[in-house]
Amino acid sequence: MNNVLYALLRRLRLPLITMIMVYSVSILGFVLIPGMDDQGNVYRMDFFHAFYFVSFMGSTIGFGEIPYAFTDAQRMWTLFTIYATVIAWLYGIGTILALIQEPVFGRMLRRRSFVRKVQGITEPFYLVCGYGVTGEIIVNKLAQRGIRSVVIDIDEGKIDSLEISGRLPFEAPGLCADASLPDVLDDAGLLHDKCVGVLALTNVDQVNLSVAIASKLLRPERIVISRTESDTTTANLLSFGTDLVVDPFRVYAEYLSLAAHAPYTHLVYDWLVNPYHRPLSSVYKKTKGRWIICGYGRFGSALYREFNEEHVELTVVDSNPEMDAGLPFLVRGKGTEALTLSEARVEDAVGIIAGTNNDADNLSIIMTAREMNKNLVTVVRQNVHANKLVFKNSKADFIMEPGQIIANRVLAHLKSPLLPVFIEQMQAYDDVWAHTLLNRMNSVAQEEEVDSWSVRVDEDNSPALVEMINSGVDVNLGILLKDPRDRTQSLSAFPLMLHTDDIYDILPGELDLLKPGDEILFCGKSKSLRRMEWTMNNFNTLHYLLTGNEPTGNLLSRILNRQ
Amino acid sequence: MNKEKVIFAFFIVLALTLNFGFFLGEIDNPEHHNVFEFFAAIVVSLICTALKFGDRTHLGALMMATSLVADLQLVIAALIWGYAEQVSGVGMTPSHMSSVVSLSGGALLANIISVVLLMVETIMVRR
């Protein structure tokens, strides 16, 4: 606020002084120059009339010569003052207009309104630094769940698109500034009471690092999620307690390696994390065998490490002559030509991963490879978001787009902290178990997106449940799955995990008793969440679900029921 | 020597001296209080205010405030003067004159504070 006002005042200093000088000299002139009244006597204008005359003359209103017609000397002075006052006014107004048109001034005003908007937020919100592909997906998804976000991006265009898009149900304040500067973060609500998490999603590791550090220093307990592209930054971020560090290459490498050795577990993961899940039938492709990796960059090496851990046989294709020749089965070449691919024995491989940093090369690799081996599982890395259309039609089995991967991973964490725990624990089970789970998910969600959420049994989140439990009634898990509109129907959801007293119970039974402090992870259609909230919050609904009749609290019905 | 400082101090001190000159004399005697001196005091006071615009220091804010007080007092005094001479129909009376002079006395106090603040600032800066 003060910045703008001071800038305005400082610029106005000289025009104002000029104006005061011109006016005072003009007034003084009229007082000193002798005039003549209607009887021909010498008359001197007093300050009151002089000020009156100069005021209307200076503003070019011009009521005429008052109180008596002027003498020639007075008229000469008037001529001079007319031009002097008009120039003074033009100078003043011109300065104001020039100031308003300056981009700096506009930026200051925008910054001010941004700060005011952020300060006015009364609901919990996330501070999102970086509004690229990832940021956009996350802000939209959060908005669908009714959660607000505040956005910072260094690119003016991104912020404009945020403001113009109009896709969000409510306004997300956006600021075009460098997120690594503490005062920018402060303006964006880093110290705001309602800021529940900070997401550092810019594509510069150093910026993410400084955002994460600033947030962890000021509020150690608040969630900080950061993306990163190098192992050193990952280690650095984790060292001061960043809650989640997402390295897209590593996440995707884990994802693919899961696909290669446990296709059903992989599909469960995919359904839980990815909004557009692949159909069940896509699993039947053979994935066990030898894989070919084209491009041994960041992505390639992360993949190599993951696959090696699972003892998957590998062939690496890379054209970089300086590359470490210690790798087994290294084939030199780009992979776009049939010659190189046949040298890598594409005919008897099960999958090929086109992981170079060039989109055209990647597409060319999978197309050539598919011609040589029809049954190949193809994985393609998409580097540029704008190429989405081409990649969508490339018929590749997996498309790896860093922005989308980070968004999925971050959202999984934000939806419920239990979800990542579940995903980790589930990998201890075998593929048959996963297949059963998958069938169950399929029957619940059908074609829709599988959403997941967690429910806490405590005063704040489920008052009705807690009250019922405290009054001595046994409440089991199954009650949450009944439809509050008709208790013979059940909701399209089922529990994935029950967290009670530090024990994680995978796929709990419906008869498990709930007690305060429990946390349950559900998956199913997202509309079931809203229904479930009825049961959790409305005592009467819960009573109906438990007993089958509506408890009416009024006196009359109590008397009637007693009889 | 800093030219800006010279101009700044010049106007602040001038505002004080002019006001003091106008204030001197019997309080209700129009003969003792010159209208031109009063006009000059108002103009210089307004210029002082404009000069203090945009200073973000704490001292600057105080100077600005005292200057605004002086302006307010002097403008009200001018209004009373104008009313007495032009609107009331009986001309300047001793009671009107004493109101004008006492208001300018208030402005004089504000001007003195301004000068004191200026001195404080000068003493603080040891360059």
HADDOCK unambig.tbl for C-alpha pairs under 7 A between the chains (distance, minus, plus):
assign (segid A and resid 6 and name CA) (segid B and resid 54 and name CA) 4.66 0.50 0.50
assign (segid A and resid 7 and name CA) (segid B and resid 54 and name CA) 6.68 0.50 0.50
assign (segid A and resid 9 and name CA) (segid B and resid 53 and name CA) 5.46 0.50 0.50
assign (segid A and resid 9 and name CA) (segid B and resid 54 and name CA) 5.19 0.50 0.50
assign (segid A and resid 10 and name CA) (segid B and resid 53 and name CA) 5.63 0.50 0.50
assign (segid A and resid 10 and name CA) (segid B and resid 54 and name CA) 4.35 0.50 0.50
assign (segid A and resid 13 and name CA) (segid B and resid 50 and name CA) 5.39 0.50 0.50
assign (segid A and resid 13 and name CA) (segid B and resid 51 and name CA) 6.11 0.50 0.50
assign (segid A and resid 13 and name CA) (segid B and resid 53 and name CA) 6.19 0.50 0.50
assign (segid A and resid 16 and name CA) (segid B and resid 50 and name CA) 6.42 0.50 0.50
assign (segid A and resid 17 and name CA) (segid B and resid 47 and name CA) 5.66 0.50 0.50
assign (segid A and resid 17 and name CA) (segid B and resid 50 and name CA) 6.19 0.50 0.50
assign (segid A and resid 20 and name CA) (segid B and resid 43 and name CA) 6.93 0.50 0.50
assign (segid A and resid 20 and name CA) (segid B and resid 47 and name CA) 6.82 0.50 0.50
assign (segid A and resid 24 and name CA) (segid B and resid 43 and name CA) 6.61 0.50 0.50
assign (segid A and resid 48 and name CA) (segid B and resid 82 and name CA) 5.97 0.50 0.50
